[in-house]
Amino acid sequence: MATSVDNLKVIVDLANRIAERRTASPDASYTARLLLEGVPKCAKKFGEEAVELALAAVLADRSRIRSEAADALYHLLVLLEATGVPLSDVLTELAGRMKQTGIEEKASRKRP
């Protein structure tokens, strides 16, 4: 069984591969095509996958949840690459949030 460090490495490696694909031919790489189409397309694809994951969860279809979660993670990483937000920044944000309860963290967020 993989350790949590191994699992995190998979995500980091995928983020790095997505970054490398930015310069690939869009004819040969789905990732390159998504990135070329820009943030709106990447955001749309992430949203679609997130909805498919939510629907799979409502249906309690574990196999589909696993598959859709993988799709959602991939498209989230593509969206982060498209927007120039490094995965490390997201992980730092999560680490900071873990220093307090979820209720405290939500209450501390700035509201417009």
C-alpha positions as CSV (number, residue, x, y, z in Angstrom):
1,M,0.0,0.0,0.0
2,A,1.3,3.5,-0.9
3,T,2.1,5.9,1.9
4,S,0.7,9.4,2.0
5,V,4.1,10.7,0.9
6,D,3.9,8.4,-2.2
7,N,0.4,9.6,-2.9
8,L,1.4,13.3,-2.6
9,K,4.3,12.6,-5.0
10,V,1.8,11.3,-7.6
11,I,-0.1,14.6,-7.4
12,V,3.1,16.7,-7.5
13,D,4.5,14.6,-10.4
14,L,1.2,15.1,-12.2
15,A,1.3,18.9,-11.6
16,N,4.9,18.9,-13.0
17,R,3.8,16.9,-16.1
18,I,1.0,19.3,-16.7
19,A,3.4,22.2,-16.6
20,E,5.7,20.4,-19.0
21,R,2.8,19.8,-21.4
22,R,2.2,23.6,-21.8
23,T,4.9,23.6,-24.5
24,A,3.7,20.3,-26.2
25,S,1.8,20.3,-29.5
26,P,-2.0,20.6,-28.9
27,D,-2.4,18.0,-31.6
28,A,-0.5,15.5,-29.5
29,S,-1.5,16.5,-26.0
30,Y,-5.0,17.0,-24.5
31,T,-3.4,19.0,-21.7
32,A,-1.6,21.3,-24.1
33,R,-4.9,21.8,-25.9
34,L,-6.7,22.7,-22.7
35,L,-4.0,25.2,-21.7
36,L,-4.0,26.7,-25.1
37,E,-7.8,27.3,-24.9
38,G,-7.2,29.3,-21.8
39,V,-8.6,29.7,-18.3
40,P,-12.3,29.8,-19.3
41,K,-12.1,26.3,-20.9
42,C,-10.0,24.9,-18.1
43,A,-12.4,26.3,-15.5
44,K,-15.4,24.8,-17.5
45,K,-13.8,21.4,-17.6
46,F,-13.0,21.5,-13.9
47,G,-16.6,22.5,-13.1
48,E,-17.9,19.6,-15.3
49,E,-15.8,17.1,-13.5
50,A,-16.7,18.4,-10.1
51,V,-20.4,18.1,-10.9
52,E,-19.8,14.5,-12.2
53,L,-18.0,13.7,-8.9
54,A,-20.9,15.1,-6.9
55,L,-23.4,13.1,-8.8
56,A,-21.4,9.9,-8.4
57,A,-21.3,10.6,-4.6
58,V,-25.0,11.1,-4.4
59,L,-25.4,7.8,-6.2
60,A,-22.9,6.2,-3.8
61,D,-21.1,4.6,-6.8
62,R,-17.6,4.1,-5.3
63,S,-16.0,3.1,-8.6
64,R,-17.4,6.1,-10.3
65,I,-16.5,8.4,-7.4
66,R,-12.9,7.2,-7.6
67,S,-12.8,7.8,-11.4
68,E,-14.5,11.2,-11.3
69,A,-12.3,12.3,-8.3
70,A,-9.2,11.5,-10.4
71,D,-10.7,13.5,-13.3
72,A,-11.5,16.4,-11.0
73,L,-8.0,16.4,-9.5
74,Y,-6.4,16.4,-12.9
75,H,-8.6,19.2,-14.2
76,L,-8.0,21.2,-10.9
77,L,-4.2,20.9,-11.6
78,V,-4.7,22.0,-15.2
79,L,-6.7,25.0,-13.9
80,L,-4.0,25.9,-11.4
81,E,-1.4,25.8,-14.2
82,A,-3.6,27.9,-16.5
83,T,-4.0,30.5,-13.8
84,G,-0.4,30.5,-12.8
85,V,-1.1,29.4,-9.2
86,P,1.4,26.8,-8.1
87,L,0.2,23.7,-6.3
88,S,2.7,24.5,-3.6
89,D,0.7,27.7,-2.8
90,V,-2.5,25.7,-2.4
91,L,-0.7,23.2,-0.2
92,T,0.7,26.0,1.9
93,E,-2.9,27.5,2.2
94,L,-4.2,24.1,3.4
95,A,-1.4,23.7,5.9
96,G,-2.2,27.1,7.4
97,R,-5.9,26.2,7.6
98,M,-5.1,23.0,9.6
99,K,-3.8,25.1,12.5
100,Q,-7.4,25.9,13.5
101,T,-10.8,24.2,13.4
102,G,-12.9,24.4,10.2
103,I,-15.4,26.7,12.0
104,E,-12.6,29.0,13.1
105,E,-11.1,29.1,9.7
106,K,-14.4,29.9,7.9
107,A,-15.1,32.7,10.4
108,S,-11.7,34.2,9.8
109,R,-12.1,34.6,6.1
110,K,-12.5,38.1,4.8
111,R,-15.9,38.9,3.5
112,P,-16.6,41.6,0.9
